[in-house]
Amino acid sequence: MDPSSQSASHSSPSPSFNRAATAFAESSSADWSDEKKLLAALAILQDLDNRVQNLRTLFPTRLLHPLEPLVDPHRESLSNPTPKRPMELCVGLKNSVTEGLAELDAFKRDFTSDTTRAVFARVGEVVQSDEAQTRTQGGNPVWTRLYDANLKAYLHDEERQRKEEERKEERERLVRDVEAEKGRWRDVVTTLGTQFDGMEVTIPQSQEQMQDQGGKEVPRFDVRYTRSSMMLRFRWWEPARKQGDGADDDGDVQMQGGGDPGEWYIVDESRSFERTALRKSIVDAVKARQRKWDIAYLITLLASFTSHTPQPCAKCNNLLDGHAHLALARKDVLDDSVPGGIKWLPYHPGCL
């Protein structure tokens, strides 16, 4: 490698040392049996040792690197051409010295840091202990492992486990929200469902319509657009829950398939209704929505299609796109000024 490029890389902050120092600080301050702490300490020692070896090439090799083409024309390169004027040589030598001093300062800062002092103190304790088995090796110390790589793998696995815990907690919270939602769905229909002009939301009066084949009550509601007489019927579905094979390590109940813990879906009655472009757009928006278990979220989405007048796209501000399509796709934004706290903006499919 070109010594000039080496100098540039050596004078910059050491990402290995910074990563190890951060991991060292995050680990237990007293427990040296902690794997993360040990890996971080070894990575710190290995990084400092590597930098000591690199500093041995600082003088004369890297500091006098700009002089090489003058001493040996065969050493000339694109990154280190022969100086044409004394000023060019002076600038090159000045840069080499500046980078070398920066490298020394960075090493001194890390070598004398509180983290390094703590690591050296522990090394001293181990060496002086009766149980320590020390070996004296001639020459440079031999590292049998790349501890920075080991530490990165450990931190990667730690981050993965943290995200899994967050997903599990989010999942458990979502299940709790769904259970609460199931208990109040009638209240949402009878209150929020009456706050939008051009749409009626009702619950079937027939008990048979509210039951599945086994006689169990299944939440259900109907939506009718008064201006077009279009009807949509929704029903609650939740995946089977099982204990044992589908449970996690703690034995908690999990959903099969790992999807949403429940969903309000459109009952397929395509034979009973005319398949218009508007109906298809509503069905597509319902299927593509997030929070499929949230009935209030669904009702606000359905209410965004009550306008009898075409609406311009929220992105391009045109009624029609290049394919003569209306802005019938939807995207939600939070808005406390509207019922349900969610406003659905119209978009052309290609503008989303």
C-alpha positions in Angstrom: 0.0 0.0 0.0 1.1 3.6 -0.7 2.6 5.1 2.4 0.7 8.3 1.8 -2.6 6.5 1.9 -1.5 4.7 5.0 -0.7 8.0 6.7 -4.1 9.4 5.9 -5.8 6.3 7.3 -3.6 6.2 10.5 -4.1 9.8 11.3 -7.9 9.5 11.3 -9.8 8.4 14.5 -9.7 4.6 15.0 -13.2 3.2 14.5 -12.0 -0.1 16.1 -10.9 1.7 19.3 -14.1 3.8 19.4 -16.3 0.8 18.9 -14.5 -1.2 21.6 -14.4 1.8 24.1 -18.2 2.3 23.7 -18.9 -1.4 24.2 -16.6 -1.4 27.3 -18.5 1.6 28.8 -21.9 -0.1 28.1 -20.9 -3.3 29.9 -20.9 -3.9 33.6 -18.3 -1.7 35.3 -17.3 -4.3 37.9 -18.0 -7.7 36.3 -14.9 -8.8 34.3 -16.6 -12.2 33.6 -18.9 -10.4 31.2 -18.2 -11.5 27.7 -18.9 -8.1 26.1 -16.5 -6.4 28.5 -13.7 -9.0 27.9 -14.1 -8.8 24.1 -14.0 -5.0 24.2 -10.9 -5.0 26.4 -9.1 -7.4 24.1 -10.1 -5.4 21.1 -8.8 -2.2 22.7 -5.4 -3.9 23.5 -5.2 -5.4 20.0 -6.0 -2.0 18.3 -3.4 -0.2 20.4 -0.8 -2.9 19.6 -1.5 -2.6 15.9 -1.2 1.2 16.0 2.1 0.9 17.8 3.4 -1.3 15.0 2.1 1.3 12.5 3.9 4.1 14.3 7.2 2.3 13.8 6.8 3.1 10.1 6.2 6.7 10.7 9.8 7.7 10.6 11.5 7.7 8.3 9.3 5.8 5.8 6.1 7.9 5.9 7.4 11.2 7.1 10.0 11.4 4.4 7.7 9.8 1.8 7.7 13.0 -0.5 11.5 12.6 -0.8 11.4 9.1 -2.3 11.0 10.1 -6.0 14.0 12.4 -5.7 16.2 9.7 -4.1 14.9 6.9 -6.4 13.0 7.9 -9.6 11.5 4.4 -9.8 9.5 5.1 -6.6 7.6 7.9 -8.4 3.8 7.2 -8.6 0.6 9.1 -9.4 0.0 9.7 -5.7 3.6 10.7 -5.0 5.0 12.4 -8.1 8.5 14.0 -8.3 8.3 17.6 -7.0 8.8 20.1 -9.7 9.6 23.0 -7.4 11.0 23.3 -3.9 7.6 24.7 -2.8 5.9 21.5 -3.8 8.4 19.4 -1.8 7.9 21.8 1.2 4.1 21.3 1.1 4.5 17.6 0.8 6.8 17.3 3.8 4.6 19.7 5.8 1.5 17.5 5.1 3.4 14.4 6.1 4.5 15.9 9.4 1.0 17.3 10.1 -0.5 13.8 9.5 2.1 12.1 11.5 1.6 14.5 14.5 -2.2 13.9 14.2 -1.6 10.2 14.3 0.6 10.5 17.4 -2.0 12.8 19.1 -4.8 10.4 18.4 -2.8 7.5 19.8 -1.8 9.4 22.8 -5.4 10.4 23.5 -6.6 6.8 23.3 -3.6 5.4 25.1 -4.1 7.7 28.1 -7.9 7.5 28.2 -9.7 6.3 31.3 -10.9 3.3 29.3 -7.4 2.2 28.5 -6.2 2.8 32.0 -9.0 0.6 33.3 -8.0 -2.2 30.9 -4.3 -1.9 31.8 -5.2 -2.0 35.5 -7.1 -5.3 34.9 -4.2 -6.7 32.9 -1.8 -5.8 35.7 -4.1 -7.6 38.2 -4.2 -10.8 36.1 -0.4 -10.8 35.5 0.3 -10.4 39.2 -2.3 -13.0 40.4 -1.1 -16.4 41.5 -3.4 -18.1 39.0 -2.0 -16.3 36.0 0.0 -18.4 33.6 2.2 -16.0 31.7 4.3 -16.7 28.7 7.2 -14.6 27.4 7.4 -14.4 23.7 10.3 -13.0 21.7 9.5 -10.2 19.2 6.1 -8.8 18.7 3.1 -10.3 20.5 1.1 -12.8 18.5 -2.7 -12.4 18.3 -4.5 -15.6 17.4 -7.8 -13.9 16.9 -9.2 -10.6 15.5 -11.0 -9.4 18.5 -12.5 -6.4 16.7 -14.2 -8.8 14.3 -15.3 -10.9 17.3 -16.7 -7.8 19.0 -18.5 -6.7 15.9 -20.1 -10.1 15.6 -21.1 -10.0 19.3 -22.6 -6.4 19.0 -24.5 -7.5 15.9 -26.0 -10.4 17.7 -26.8 -8.2 20.7 -28.6 -5.7 18.4 -30.5 -8.5 16.8 -31.7 -9.8 20.1 -32.6 -6.3 21.2 -34.8 -5.9 18.1 -36.4 -9.3 18.6 -37.3 -8.2 22.2 -38.7 -4.9 20.8 -40.8 -6.8 18.2 -42.0 -9.2 20.9 -43.0 -6.3 23.2 -44.7 -4.6 20.2 -46.5 -7.8 19.4 -47.7 -8.2 23.0 -48.9 -4.6 23.0 -50.7 -5.0 19.8 -52.5 -8.1 21.1 -53.6 -6.1 24.1 -54.9 -3.3 21.9 -56.8 -5.8 19.7 -58.4 -7.4 22.8 -59.5 -4.0 23.9 -60.7 -3.1 20.4 -62.9 -6.2 20.3 -64.6 -5.1 23.5 -65.5 -1.7 22.2 -66.1 -2.2 18.5 -69.9 -1.5 18.9 -69.2 1.8 20.6 -66.9 2.9 17.7 -69.5 1.9 15.1 -72.3 3.8 16.8 -70.3 6.9 17.5 -67.6 7.4 14.9 -69.7 5.8 12.2 -72.4 8.5 12.4 -70.0 11.5 12.0 -69.5 11.4 8.3 -71.9 12.7 5.7 -72.7 10.4 2.8 -72.0 7.2 4.7 -74.0 5.0 7.0 -72.4 2.4 9.3 -74.8 -0.1 10.9 -74.7 -3.3 12.8 -76.9 -6.2 11.5 -79.9 -6.7 13.7 -80.3 -10.4 13.0 -78.5 -12.6 15.5 -77.9 -15.2 12.8 -75.9 -12.8 10.8 -73.6 -12.1 13.8 -72.7 -15.8 14.3 -70.3 -18.2 12.6 -71.2 -21.8 11.7 -70.4 -22.9 15.3 -72.8 -20.4 16.8 -70.1 -18.1 18.1 -70.7 -14.4 17.8 -68.5 -12.7 15.2 -68.3 -8.9 15.1 -69.7 -7.5 11.9 -70.9 -4.2 10.4 -72.2 -2.8 7.2 -71.2 0.4 5.3 -73.6 2.0 2.8 -72.6 5.0 0.7 -75.8 7.0 0.5 -75.0 8.9 -2.7 -74.3 5.8 -4.7 -76.2 3.1 -2.7 -73.0 1.0 -2.7 -72.8 -1.4 0.2 -69.8 -3.0 1.8 -69.9 -5.6 4.6 -67.1 -6.2 7.0 -66.5 -9.1 9.4 -63.9 -9.7 12.1 -61.4 -12.5 11.6 -58.5 -13.5 13.9 -55.9 -16.2 13.3 -55.9 -19.4 15.3 -54.0 -19.3 18.5 -52.0 -22.2 19.7 -49.9 -23.3 22.7 -46.9 -25.4 22.4 -45.3 -25.6 18.9 -46.2 -22.0 18.1 -45.4 -20.6 21.5 -42.2 -18.7 22.3 -39.6 -19.7 24.8 -41.7 -18.4 27.7 -44.7 -20.4 26.7 -46.7 -17.3 25.6 -49.5 -17.8 23.1 -48.6 -16.8 19.6 -50.5 -16.3 16.4 -50.1 -18.7 13.6 -48.5 -17.1 10.5 -47.0 -14.2 12.5 -49.3 -11.6 10.8 -51.7 -9.2 12.4 -53.5 -10.5 15.5 -56.8 -9.8 13.8 -58.4 -8.1 10.8 -61.6 -6.5 9.7 -62.1 -7.8 6.1 -64.6 -7.3 3.4 -67.1 -10.1 3.0 -66.9 -11.4 -0.6 -70.2 -10.6 -2.1 -69.1 -9.6 -5.5 -72.0 -11.3 -7.1 -74.5 -9.1 -5.3 -73.0 -5.7 -6.2 -71.9 -4.0 -9.4 -68.1 -4.0 -9.7 -67.5 -0.3 -10.4 -64.1 1.5 -10.5 -64.9 3.2 -7.3 -65.8 0.0 -5.5 -62.6 -1.6 -6.8 -60.5 1.3 -5.5 -62.2 1.1 -2.1 -61.6 -2.6 -1.9 -57.9 -2.1 -2.9 -57.4 0.6 -0.3 -59.0 -1.5 2.4 -56.7 -4.5 1.6 -53.6 -2.3 1.4 -54.2 -0.4 4.7 -52.1 -0.7 7.8 -53.5 -1.5 11.3 -56.0 -4.0 9.8 -57.3 -4.7 13.3 -58.2 -1.0 14.0 -61.9 -0.4 13.3 -61.7 3.4 13.8 -58.8 3.5 11.3 -60.9 1.5 8.8 -64.0 3.7 9.2 -62.0 6.9 8.6 -60.5 5.3 5.4 -64.0 4.4 4.2 -65.2 7.9 4.9 -62.6 9.4 2.6 -64.5 8.0 -0.4 -67.8 9.7 0.5 -67.2 12.8 -1.7 -69.3 12.7 -4.9 -66.9 15.2 -6.5 -63.5 14.0 -7.8 -60.6 15.3 -5.7 -57.2 16.4 -7.0 -54.1 14.4 -6.2 -52.3 15.6 -3.0 -49.0 15.2 -4.8 -49.4 16.5 -8.4 -52.6 18.5 -7.7 -54.2 17.1 -10.9 -57.6 15.4 -11.2 -56.3 12.9 -13.7 -52.9 11.3 -14.2 -51.3 10.4 -17.5 -53.4 7.3 -17.7 -56.6 9.2 -17.1 -57.0 7.7 -13.6 -58.7 9.6 -10.8 -56.9 10.0 -7.5 -58.6 7.1 -5.8 -55.6 5.8 -3.8 -55.3 6.9 -0.2 -52.5 7.8 2.3 -53.2 8.7 5.9 -51.9 11.6 7.9 -52.6 12.6 11.5 -55.1 15.4 11.9 -56.8 16.1 15.2 -59.3 18.4 13.6 -61.2 15.6 11.8 -63.3 12.7 13.4 -61.0 9.8 14.3 -57.9 12.0 14.3 -56.8 10.6 10.8 -57.2 12.3 7.5 -56.9 10.3 4.2 -55.4 12.2 1.3 -56.2 11.3 -2.3 -53.4 10.2 -4.6 -53.0 8.7 -8.1 -51.7 5.2 -7.9 -48.5 6.3 -9.6 -48.0 9.3 -7.2 -47.8 7.2 -4.0 
